[in-house]
Amino acid sequence: QVQLVESGGGLVQAGGSLRLSCAASGSNFGSYAMAWYRQAPGSQRDMVATITSGGTRNYADSVKGRFTISRDNAKNTMYLQMNSLKPEDTAVYYCNADRRIFGRQQNYWGQGTQVTVSS
């Protein structure tokens, strides 16, 4: 079992920056693929960025060049550095952990942190 707790959200003006953190409890954090998703009101939950256990990164086109995902396995923590924020980045941001082990998929979500970007 993994518990995920996001932090770092808030209100920021367009063009500003925020750094989100996702702290994971439990063991074997390094074995999980981690990801950030976001969900705006009335919209589906969309992938923002992913990072594999080996450190390979992938980004949604809408955030490429502005957001950076990273992880510190020693601290059981994942980060999302968000720069040049836009009003359309406003959403609840969720942390996700995923792995397949012994034929079973293990997938966990955090509770989310609100990011609001004012114009």
MARBA-472094 format. One record per residue (C-alpha): residue in one letter; x, y negated, z. Coordinates in Angstrom, 1 decimal. Each point is the difference from the previous one (the first is absolute). Layout:
N
<zado type="A" c1="X" c2="Y" c3="Z"/>
...
END
This chain:
119
<zado type="Q" c1="0.0" c2="0.0" c3="0.0"/>
<zado type="V" c1="1.2" c2="-3.5" c3="-0.9"/>
<zado type="Q" c1="-1.4" c2="-3.2" c3="1.3"/>
<zado type="L" c1="0.6" c2="-3.2" c3="-2.1"/>
<zado type="V" c1="-0.2" c2="-3.5" c3="1.4"/>
<zado type="E" c1="0.2" c2="-3.0" c3="-2.4"/>
<zado type="S" c1="1.1" c2="-3.5" c3="1.1"/>
<zado type="G" c1="1.1" c2="-3.3" c3="-1.4"/>
<zado type="G" c1="-3.1" c2="-1.1" c3="-1.8"/>
<zado type="G" c1="-1.4" c2="-3.5" c3="0.3"/>
<zado type="L" c1="-0.9" c2="-3.2" c3="-1.8"/>
<zado type="V" c1="2.5" c2="-1.6" c3="-2.4"/>
<zado type="Q" c1="-0.1" c2="-2.6" c3="-2.7"/>
<zado type="A" c1="0.5" c2="0.9" c3="-3.6"/>
<zado type="G" c1="3.7" c2="0.3" c3="-0.8"/>
<zado type="G" c1="0.8" c2="1.1" c3="3.5"/>
<zado type="S" c1="1.3" c2="3.3" c3="1.3"/>
<zado type="L" c1="-0.9" c2="2.7" c3="2.5"/>
<zado type="R" c1="1.6" c2="3.2" c3="1.2"/>
<zado type="L" c1="-2.2" c2="2.9" c3="0.9"/>
<zado type="S" c1="1.1" c2="2.9" c3="2.1"/>
<zado type="C" c1="-1.3" c2="3.5" c3="0.4"/>
<zado type="A" c1="1.1" c2="1.8" c3="3.2"/>
<zado type="A" c1="-0.4" c2="3.7" c3="0.0"/>
<zado type="S" c1="-0.3" c2="2.3" c3="3.0"/>
<zado type="G" c1="0.8" c2="3.7" c3="-0.1"/>
<zado type="S" c1="2.9" c2="1.9" c3="-1.5"/>
<zado type="N" c1="1.4" c2="0.4" c3="-3.5"/>
<zado type="F" c1="-0.8" c2="-3.4" c3="-1.2"/>
<zado type="G" c1="2.8" c2="0.3" c3="-2.6"/>
<zado type="S" c1="-1.8" c2="2.9" c3="-1.7"/>
<zado type="Y" c1="-3.1" c2="-2.0" c3="-0.9"/>
<zado type="A" c1="-0.5" c2="-2.0" c3="-3.1"/>
<zado type="M" c1="-1.2" c2="-3.4" c3="1.2"/>
<zado type="A" c1="-2.2" c2="-2.6" c3="-1.7"/>
<zado type="W" c1="-1.8" c2="-3.3" c3="0.4"/>
<zado type="Y" c1="-3.5" c2="-0.4" c3="-1.3"/>
<zado type="R" c1="-2.4" c2="-3.0" c3="0.1"/>
<zado type="Q" c1="-3.7" c2="-0.5" c3="-0.1"/>
<zado type="A" c1="-1.7" c2="-3.3" c3="-0.7"/>
<zado type="P" c1="-3.7" c2="-0.5" c3="0.9"/>
<zado type="G" c1="-2.2" c2="1.8" c3="-2.4"/>
<zado type="S" c1="2.9" c2="1.7" c3="-1.7"/>
<zado type="Q" c1="1.5" c2="3.4" c3="0.1"/>
<zado type="R" c1="3.2" c2="0.8" c3="1.8"/>
<zado type="D" c1="3.0" c2="-0.4" c3="-2.3"/>
<zado type="M" c1="3.6" c2="1.1" c3="0.2"/>
<zado type="V" c1="2.4" c2="-2.8" c3="0.5"/>
<zado type="A" c1="3.3" c2="1.7" c3="0.4"/>
<zado type="T" c1="1.4" c2="3.4" c3="0.7"/>
<zado type="I" c1="3.3" c2="1.4" c3="1.3"/>
<zado type="T" c1="1.0" c2="3.7" c3="-0.1"/>
<zado type="S" c1="1.9" c2="1.8" c3="2.7"/>
<zado type="G" c1="3.0" c2="-0.4" c3="-2.2"/>
<zado type="G" c1="-0.5" c2="-3.7" c3="-0.3"/>
<zado type="T" c1="-1.4" c2="-0.3" c3="-3.5"/>
<zado type="R" c1="-2.3" c2="-3.0" c3="-0.3"/>
<zado type="N" c1="-3.0" c2="-0.7" c3="-2.2"/>
<zado type="Y" c1="-2.1" c2="-3.2" c3="-0.2"/>
<zado type="A" c1="-3.3" c2="-1.1" c3="-1.4"/>
<zado type="D" c1="0.5" c2="-2.3" c3="-2.9"/>
<zado type="S" c1="-1.8" c2="-2.8" c3="1.8"/>
<zado type="V" c1="2.7" c2="-0.1" c3="2.7"/>
<zado type="K" c1="3.2" c2="0.9" c3="-1.9"/>
<zado type="G" c1="2.7" c2="-2.6" c3="0.6"/>
<zado type="R" c1="-1.7" c2="-1.4" c3="3.0"/>
<zado type="F" c1="-0.4" c2="2.8" c3="2.5"/>
<zado type="T" c1="2.7" c2="2.4" c3="1.3"/>
<zado type="I" c1="-0.8" c2="3.3" c3="1.8"/>
<zado type="S" c1="2.6" c2="1.5" c3="2.3"/>
<zado type="R" c1="0.3" c2="2.5" c3="2.8"/>
<zado type="D" c1="2.3" c2="0.6" c3="3.0"/>
<zado type="N" c1="-0.2" c2="3.6" c3="0.9"/>
<zado type="A" c1="2.0" c2="-0.5" c3="3.2"/>
<zado type="K" c1="-2.7" c2="-2.4" c3="1.3"/>
<zado type="N" c1="-3.0" c2="2.0" c3="-1.5"/>
<zado type="T" c1="-1.1" c2="-3.2" c3="-1.7"/>
<zado type="M" c1="-0.9" c2="-1.2" c3="-3.5"/>
<zado type="Y" c1="-0.1" c2="-3.5" c3="-1.2"/>
<zado type="L" c1="-1.5" c2="-2.2" c3="-2.7"/>
<zado type="Q" c1="1.7" c2="-3.3" c3="-0.7"/>
<zado type="M" c1="-2.5" c2="-2.2" c3="-1.8"/>
<zado type="N" c1="1.3" c2="-3.1" c3="-1.7"/>
<zado type="S" c1="-1.7" c2="-2.6" c3="-2.3"/>
<zado type="L" c1="-3.4" c2="1.0" c3="1.3"/>
<zado type="K" c1="-3.1" c2="-0.8" c3="-1.9"/>
<zado type="P" c1="-3.6" c2="-0.4" c3="1.0"/>
<zado type="E" c1="-0.8" c2="3.2" c3="-1.8"/>
<zado type="D" c1="2.3" c2="1.9" c3="2.4"/>
<zado type="T" c1="-2.5" c2="-0.6" c3="2.7"/>
<zado type="A" c1="-1.1" c2="3.4" c3="1.3"/>
<zado type="V" c1="0.2" c2="2.5" c3="2.8"/>
<zado type="Y" c1="3.3" c2="1.8" c3="-0.4"/>
<zado type="Y" c1="0.2" c2="3.6" c3="1.0"/>
<zado type="C" c1="3.0" c2="2.3" c3="0.7"/>
<zado type="N" c1="-0.1" c2="3.6" c3="-1.2"/>
<zado type="A" c1="2.1" c2="3.0" c3="0.6"/>
<zado type="D" c1="-0.1" c2="3.1" c3="-2.1"/>
<zado type="R" c1="1.8" c2="3.3" c3="-0.3"/>
<zado type="R" c1="-0.7" c2="3.6" c3="-1.1"/>
<zado type="I" c1="1.4" c2="2.6" c3="2.3"/>
<zado type="F" c1="-0.5" c2="3.8" c3="0.1"/>
<zado type="G" c1="-2.7" c2="-0.4" c3="-2.7"/>
<zado type="R" c1="-2.0" c2="-2.6" c3="2.0"/>
<zado type="Q" c1="-0.4" c2="-3.6" c3="-0.8"/>
<zado type="Q" c1="0.4" c2="-2.4" c3="2.9"/>
<zado type="N" c1="-1.3" c2="-3.5" c3="-0.5"/>
<zado type="Y" c1="-0.4" c2="-2.8" c3="2.6"/>
<zado type="W" c1="-1.2" c2="-3.6" c3="-0.1"/>
<zado type="G" c1="0.5" c2="-2.9" c3="2.3"/>
<zado type="Q" c1="-2.8" c2="-2.4" c3="1.2"/>
<zado type="G" c1="1.1" c2="-2.8" c3="-2.3"/>
<zado type="T" c1="1.2" c2="-3.6" c3="0.4"/>
<zado type="Q" c1="-1.6" c2="-3.0" c3="-1.5"/>
<zado type="V" c1="1.9" c2="-2.2" c3="-2.4"/>
<zado type="T" c1="-1.6" c2="-3.3" c3="-1.0"/>
<zado type="V" c1="1.6" c2="-2.3" c3="-2.6"/>
<zado type="S" c1="-1.5" c2="-3.5" c3="-0.2"/>
<zado type="S" c1="0.2" c2="-2.1" c3="-3.2"/>
END
